[in-house]
Amino acid sequence: MKWYEAKDDLRSRRDTIFAEKFFKLVSAPESPADVDDAPDSIALCLIDFNEATISATTEGPPPIVEKIFNETGESGKFRTFINRLLFLVANKQELERAIDNAREHRAIQNILNSPNRLQDLSESQQRQIKDKKGTLDLAVRVSLTNAYRHLFYPANDPVKAPKGLMHYTLSAQDASEVKNKNNQQEVILKALRDCQKIRGEDAPAYAPAYILQKVWLSGLDHWTTKALKEAFAKDRSLNILLDAEVSKLRDTIRQGLQTGHWDLKVGERVYIKTDDSSPLTVHR
């Protein structure tokens, strides 16, 4: 089996293994124009192994990753919503193992698909080949999963992430872990929670004081709820917001109104906090 055929098999499997679940899958982007600059989703960019690979856990982001992270593809335009981009890059050594497994798996598959070749084998040999196919199928999945272990996520750390992207190496997985897991985005989500880039499911709503100190842009005396959400997608020092976290921002806004941190205008109605009651509705 030729190398390019094995790589094509791996690409097909890769896109299934990391299929969209928590993050929007962007498979094999070749330029910044392949990745939109919108705050509506978290993008998981799977860098193709022909574009770049990683050899060591200490390596920084490859040039293609840096380019996508910083640019939009439009002439002279820098990316605005950088805090919603994730990048996954393959390990060079593990990739070679995955390719070898894929080549062997395809060779076994070709035998099983050929009636003429099968009839030359005894029933015992045919069973052995079928068992071998199952073993190799899992081996390809495990080796491919372990190849794509280099995660880059936005971070504001001049020492560990001088180019704005933190390099985190996902833990290797064995066959028992991979066998019963259909989607590897769960592993990425767990890693980002361990790194505290994404908050846990049971995290409370953000405190109004935190929003004012860390998120609210200085110099502004009013803000839309849309701008509040977008601020998280712009600032790499903040958490990445899942959909569940976005809904919690409503609780934050409500708390801020009840505690007098801000007023709220909805259409022509203005909600304010008074000293002796809950927020009042004022008609204009």
C-alpha positions in Angstrom: 0.0 0.0 0.0 1.3 3.5 -0.9 2.0 6.1 1.7 -0.5 8.6 0.3 -3.2 6.0 0.5 -2.4 5.4 4.2 -2.5 9.1 4.9 -5.8 9.5 3.2 -7.2 6.7 5.4 -5.8 8.5 8.5 -7.4 11.8 7.4 -10.8 10.2 7.1 -10.5 8.6 10.5 -9.1 11.8 12.1 -12.0 13.9 11.1 -14.4 11.2 12.5 -12.4 10.9 15.8 -12.5 14.7 16.4 -15.9 15.3 14.8 -17.8 18.4 16.0 -19.2 18.0 19.5 -18.1 20.8 21.9 -16.0 22.6 19.3 -16.5 23.5 15.6 -14.2 21.3 13.6 -12.0 23.0 11.0 -10.2 20.2 9.3 -6.8 20.8 7.6 -6.9 24.6 7.2 -4.2 25.7 4.8 -4.5 29.4 5.4 -6.1 32.0 7.7 -9.0 32.4 5.2 -10.1 28.8 6.0 -10.9 29.8 9.6 -13.6 32.4 10.2 -13.2 35.3 12.6 -16.5 35.2 14.4 -17.3 34.9 18.1 -20.2 32.4 17.7 -18.2 29.2 18.2 -15.0 27.7 19.4 -12.9 26.5 16.5 -10.8 23.3 16.7 -8.3 23.5 13.9 -6.8 20.1 13.0 -3.5 20.9 11.3 -2.8 18.4 8.5 0.4 16.4 9.0 1.6 17.5 5.6 1.4 21.1 6.8 3.2 20.7 10.1 4.2 18.2 12.8 5.7 18.4 16.3 8.8 16.5 17.5 9.1 17.8 21.1 6.8 19.0 23.9 8.9 22.1 24.2 8.3 23.3 20.6 6.3 26.5 20.0 3.4 26.7 17.5 4.3 25.9 13.9 4.3 28.8 11.4 0.9 27.8 9.9 -0.7 27.9 13.4 0.8 31.3 14.1 -0.4 32.7 10.8 -4.0 31.5 11.4 -4.0 32.7 15.0 -2.9 36.2 14.0 -4.4 36.8 10.6 -7.8 36.6 8.9 -6.7 36.1 5.3 -7.9 39.5 4.3 -5.1 41.8 3.2 -3.6 43.6 6.2 -6.4 42.5 8.6 -5.5 41.0 11.9 -7.7 38.5 13.7 -10.1 39.9 16.3 -11.6 36.9 18.0 -8.4 35.0 18.9 -9.6 33.6 22.2 -11.9 31.0 20.5 -9.2 29.2 18.5 -7.7 25.8 19.4 -5.1 24.0 17.4 -4.2 20.3 17.3 -0.9 19.2 15.7 0.4 15.7 15.1 3.5 14.3 16.8 6.0 13.3 14.1 7.1 9.9 15.6 3.6 8.8 16.5 2.3 9.8 13.1 4.9 7.4 11.5 3.5 4.6 13.7 0.0 5.5 12.7 0.9 5.4 9.0 2.5 1.9 9.4 -0.6 0.6 11.1 -2.8 2.1 8.4 -0.8 0.5 5.7 -1.0 -2.9 7.3 -4.7 -2.5 8.0 -5.4 -1.7 4.4 -3.3 -4.7 3.2 -5.4 -7.0 5.4 -8.6 -5.3 4.2 -7.6 -5.9 0.6 -7.2 -9.6 1.3 -10.6 -9.8 2.9 -12.1 -8.0 -0.1 -10.7 -10.4 -2.6 -12.7 -13.7 -3.0 -9.9 -15.3 -5.0 -7.3 -14.7 -2.4 -9.6 -15.8 0.4 -10.4 -19.1 -1.2 -6.7 -20.0 -1.2 -6.8 -19.8 2.7 -8.0 -22.3 5.2 -10.9 -21.4 7.5 -8.4 -21.1 10.3 -6.3 -18.7 8.3 -9.3 -16.6 7.4 -10.3 -16.3 11.0 -6.8 -15.2 11.9 -6.9 -12.5 9.3 -10.3 -11.3 10.4 -9.1 -11.1 14.0 -5.9 -9.3 12.8 -8.1 -6.8 11.0 -10.0 -6.0 14.3 -6.7 -5.7 16.2 -5.2 -3.4 13.6 -8.4 -1.3 13.3 -8.0 -0.4 17.0 -4.2 0.0 16.7 -4.7 2.6 13.9 -7.2 4.5 16.1 -5.0 4.4 19.1 -1.9 5.5 17.2 -3.7 8.3 15.4 -5.2 9.5 18.7 -1.8 9.5 20.3 -0.3 11.3 17.3 -2.7 14.3 17.6 -1.6 15.1 21.2 -0.1 18.6 20.7 -2.7 21.2 21.7 -2.2 24.9 21.4 -4.7 27.3 23.1 -4.7 31.1 23.6 -2.9 32.3 26.7 -1.5 35.5 28.2 1.8 34.3 29.5 4.9 36.1 28.1 7.2 33.4 29.5 5.4 30.1 28.7 3.4 31.4 25.7 5.5 34.3 24.2 3.5 34.1 20.9 0.1 34.0 22.6 -0.4 30.2 22.4 0.2 27.7 25.2 1.5 24.3 24.2 -0.1 21.5 26.1 0.6 17.9 25.4 -2.3 15.6 25.9 -1.8 12.4 27.8 -1.2 9.2 25.8 -4.1 6.8 25.8 -4.2 3.1 25.7 -6.5 0.8 23.7 -9.0 0.4 26.6 -9.4 4.2 26.8 -9.8 4.7 23.1 -12.0 1.7 22.3 -15.1 3.0 24.1 -14.7 6.6 23.3 -16.2 7.7 20.0 -15.2 11.3 20.1 -11.9 12.6 21.2 -13.1 16.2 21.7 -14.0 15.1 25.2 -10.2 14.6 25.9 -9.5 18.2 24.7 -12.3 19.6 26.8 -11.0 17.9 29.9 -7.5 19.2 29.2 -8.7 22.7 28.9 -10.6 22.4 32.2 -7.5 21.0 33.9 -5.6 24.0 32.6 -8.5 26.3 33.8 -8.9 27.7 30.4 -12.5 26.4 30.4 -14.4 26.4 33.7 -16.0 23.3 35.1 -19.7 22.6 34.6 -20.5 23.4 38.2 -18.8 26.8 38.2 -21.0 29.6 39.4 -21.8 32.6 37.3 -19.1 35.2 37.1 -19.3 37.8 39.8 -20.2 41.3 38.6 -17.1 42.7 40.2 -15.0 40.3 38.1 -16.6 41.5 34.9 -16.0 45.1 35.8 -12.4 44.5 36.8 -11.3 42.0 34.1 -13.7 42.1 31.2 -15.3 45.5 31.0 -13.2 47.8 28.7 -11.9 50.9 30.4 -13.3 54.2 29.3 -16.7 52.8 28.5 -19.8 53.9 30.5 -22.2 51.5 28.8 -22.0 48.1 27.0 -24.3 45.7 25.2 -24.7 42.1 26.3 -23.4 41.1 22.8 -20.2 43.1 23.4 -19.8 41.4 26.8 -19.8 38.0 25.2 -17.5 39.1 22.4 -15.0 40.5 24.9 -14.3 36.9 26.1 -13.6 35.8 22.5 -11.2 38.7 22.0 -9.0 38.5 25.2 -6.7 35.5 25.5 -6.2 36.2 29.2 -9.9 35.3 29.8 -11.6 31.9 29.8 -13.0 30.3 26.7 -16.8 30.3 27.0 -18.9 27.2 26.1 -22.5 27.7 25.4 -23.4 26.8 29.0 -21.2 29.6 30.2 -22.8 32.1 27.9 -26.2 31.4 29.4 -24.6 32.0 32.9 -23.8 35.5 31.8 -27.5 36.3 32.1 -27.2 35.4 35.8 -24.2 37.7 36.1 -26.1 40.6 34.5 -29.0 40.0 36.9 -26.7 39.9 39.9 -25.0 43.1 38.8 -28.4 44.8 38.5 -29.5 43.6 41.9 -26.3 44.7 43.7 -26.2 48.1 42.0 -23.0 47.4 39.9 -24.8 48.6 36.8 -28.2 49.6 35.3 -29.9 47.7 32.5 -31.8 49.1 29.5 -34.0 46.8 27.5 -35.7 48.7 24.6 -37.3 51.8 26.2 -37.3 50.4 29.7 -34.5 51.1 32.2 -34.0 48.9 35.2 -32.2 50.5 38.2 -31.4 49.5 41.8 -32.8 51.7 44.5 -31.7 51.8 48.1 -34.9 50.4 49.6 -36.2 47.9 47.0 -35.4 45.4 44.3 -34.7 46.8 40.8 -37.4 49.1 39.5 -38.7 49.5 36.0 -38.6 53.1 34.7 -40.6 53.9 31.5 -39.2 56.4 29.1 
